[in-house]
């Protein structure tokens, strides 16, 4: 059981690290790494689902049971959302592939390009929420790996200080990257028609960094309206990790990991403490129940 727990932990950690690297297509070989690692993540995600298949079956059968804890129902809903959005990213990634599947041509390919990027920001939040919901499990695994069983007061203080630091850094990075604006692009991209998609030369859509904010379709140009701008720093949806003015994005993998893990940490901490507060309230009600009856 411990070995399986470590396998799950290692697989989840590897998936998380690899996924955040996708937010910068300049790292580790550029687009080649992005597409090949994307296929590897698809396989890893399938393995992750299979490893938790028994839990999925049990909860599915009891989903409408009133006795089923709300936390479990929320976790199930979160997993369904992850399955849908991850599947969409994988499929859209194949449709817009330039390295692994260069000969695939689909209509509205530019829509798949923009939605692939936009939905990725939503998946980052969902993954963070999933980790936050299972953060106690992560702590327990780390304790088992380090052979540390009892928590000390000093470590508790360090943990609280680390939480505050992560929140501050994470909020800073959310602001610097324009993350919330790009997250809102998920709703905007669903209202984008094929006529709004910028094209070049009649062939495959132009996926250069400025095409989404600078081009105009004939229909929108005639109406005097610019197409929706999915980028708030002028460098395309996939840019803007650092520097609002220059739109510079560091190709250093450690910088990318640090930035997006900091962003994830905000959502992890929020979900973890909300779940902790709700659990505490539930326990108080449970203990207060018999007393009020007496």
N, C-alpha and C positions, 0 to 999 in steps of 0.2 A: 504493500500500500504506500509506503514511504517513497519507494522508487517511482511509482506512478505519479505521486504528488510532485516529485522533483521534475519528472518529465513534463508534466502539465505546466509547471512554473517556468521551466526553461523555454518551452515552446511559446508560451504567452509573452515572455520577456523579449524573445527574439522577434516575434511578430510585431510587438509594440515599437521596438527600436527600428526595425526595417520600415515599418509604415511611416514613421515620422520623417525618414530620409526621403520619402517620395515627394515631400513638399518642396524639394529643391532638385531640379533635374540636372544640376551641374555636378552633383557629387558622385564619386566612385564610378567614373566612366560615362556619366551623362545618361542619355536616353536608353542606351543598351542595358545598363544596370536597372534603370527604372522599369523596363518592360520584363526583363528576365526575372528580377526579384519580385515583380508583381505576380507573375505566374507561380513562383515559389510560395508567396503569401497565400495565393488561392488554395494551393495544396495543403498548406499548414492550417488554414482556416477550416478546411474540410476535416482534417484530422482532429482539430479542436472540437468541432461539432460532434464527431464520432465518439471522442473520449467522454463527452457529457451527454451521450444519447439516452442513457437510462434515466437521467434526471429529466430530460425533455419529455420522454414518454410518460413518466409518472405525473408530471405537472400538467401535461396536456389532458390526461384523463380526468384530473381533479380541478381543472381550471375554473369551473363554475361552482365549485364547492365553497360554501360560505366559511367553512373552517380553515380553508387554505389561507395562510398568512398573506397580508397585503404586500409584504416585502418580496415574497416568492412570486406573486402575480406581477409586480413591477419588474422583477428580474426577468420573468418570462417575456413580457412585453418588450423590454429592452433588447433581449436576445433576438426576438423576431425582427425588430427594427434594424438591428445589426446585420442579420441575415439578408434582409431585403436590400439595404444600402450597399453592403459589401458585394453582393451579387451584381448590383447595378454597376459598381465601379469596375468589377472584373470584366463584365460583358462590354461595357462602353470602352474600356481600355483595349480590348481586342479589336473593336470596331475602328479605333483611331490609331492603331498600332503602325509604327514606321519601321520597326526592326524585326520583330518576330513574325508578324502577320502583315507584311507590306502590301499584299495583293488584295486584301479585303476592302471592298468598296460598298458603302451603304449610303442611302439618302439621309439628308440632315446630319451629315457627319460633323459639321461645325457645332451643332447643338449638343451632340454627344461629347465633343471636346470640352465645351464650357461647363456642361452639367457634370462631367467626370471630375473636373476640378472643384466645382462648387460643392458637390455631394461629399467630396473628400473631407472638407472642413466639418461637415455634419457628422461624419463617421468618427472623426477625431474626438468630438464631444461625446458621442455614444460610447466609444471605447473607454474614455476617461470615466464616464458614469458607471460603466460595467466594472472597472477596476475599483472605483470608490465603493461600490456596493459589496465588493469582495475584499476590501482592504484588510479586514481582520484576518482573513485567510492568508493573505500575502505576508502579514506580520508573523503569523504562526509558522509559515514555511521558512521564513528568514531565521526565526528563533531555532527551529529544528536544524537548519543548515549550519548555524553558528554554535549549536549546542547550548544556547543561552535559554534558560527556563524561566528565571524570575526577573521581573522588572525592578529596577532601582529608581529611587527618587530623582537622582541626578540625571538618569537617562530620560525620565519623564519630562524634566525641565528642558533638556536638549531637544527632545521631540517637539515640544511646544514652540520653542524658539525656531526650530527648523520649519515648522508649519507656517509661522508668521513670515519668515524669510521667503518661503516658496510662494505664499500668497502675494507678497509685495512684488517679487520678481515676475511672477506669472501675470499679474495685472498690468505691469509695465510692458511686458512682451505682447499682451493682447492689444494694448494701445498702440505700440510701435508697429506691429504688423497689420493693423486694421482688421484684426481677426473677426470681430463681430460684424463688420460691414461685409466681409467676404462670406461669413456664415449666412447672412441675410440674402446672399446671391442665390441660395437654393430656391427660395420662393420666387425670385425674379426670373430665374432661368426657366421655370415651369410655364411662365406666361410668354416666353419668347417663341415666336413663330419662325418657320424655316426662311421666310422672306427677310428676316432680320439678321440672318447669318452672313458675315462677310466672306466673300469668295475672291480668289485671284486666278486669272488665266483660264477659268473654266474647268480646271482639273480638280485635284484635291483641294479642300479649303485651305486658306492661308492661316497657319497656326503660329505666325511670328508673334513676338511678345506685345506688339502694339496694336494688333488687328482688332482686339475686342473693344478698345477705347477710342480708336481714331477713325475707323471706317464707318461708312453710312450706306445703307441699302437705298435703292432708288425710291422705294415707297416712303421710307422715313425721311429721306432728304427732301422729297417733294412736299411733305407735310411740315418740313422745317423743324423736325425733331431728331435729336441724336439717339442712337441705339442705347439701351441700358449700359451703363458703365460698371463692369464687375470688378474694376480695380481702382483702388483709392490712392495709389501712389504712382500711377502712370506707367506701370511696367508689366501689365498683364496679370491675370488671376493667380498665376503660379509664382509671382514675384512678391516683393515687398516685405521680406523677412526682416530686413534691417534698413533703416534710413528712409524716411518718408520723402525727402527731397530728391535724393539721387536714385531711389529705388534699388539700391545696391543689396545684393543677396550673397552672403558669404558661401563659398563652395566647400568650406571646411565641415566635414561630417559631424564633428564634435559640437560645433556651433549650432548646426541645424538640430541635432538631438537635444542640446541644452535648451534651445529656444522653445521648441514645441513640447518638450517634456514639462517645461515651466508653465506653458499654457494649459497643458493637460492637468497639471497639479492643482490648479485653481478649481476645476470641475471635480476632480477626485476628492479634494478636501471638503468642498461644499456638500457633495452627495454623502460622503462618509459621516459628516457631522449631523446632517439632516436625519440620516438613518439611525444614528446613535441617539439623537434627541427623541425621535419617535419611539424607539425601543424602550428608552428610559421612561417615557410617559406611559407606555403600555404596561410596564412593570408596576408603576405606581398605582395605576387603575386597578390592576389585578390584586395588589395587596390591600388597597383601600376598600375594595368591594365588600369583603366579609365584615370589615370593621363598621362600615356604614349600615349594614344589615342588622348588626348587633345593637 
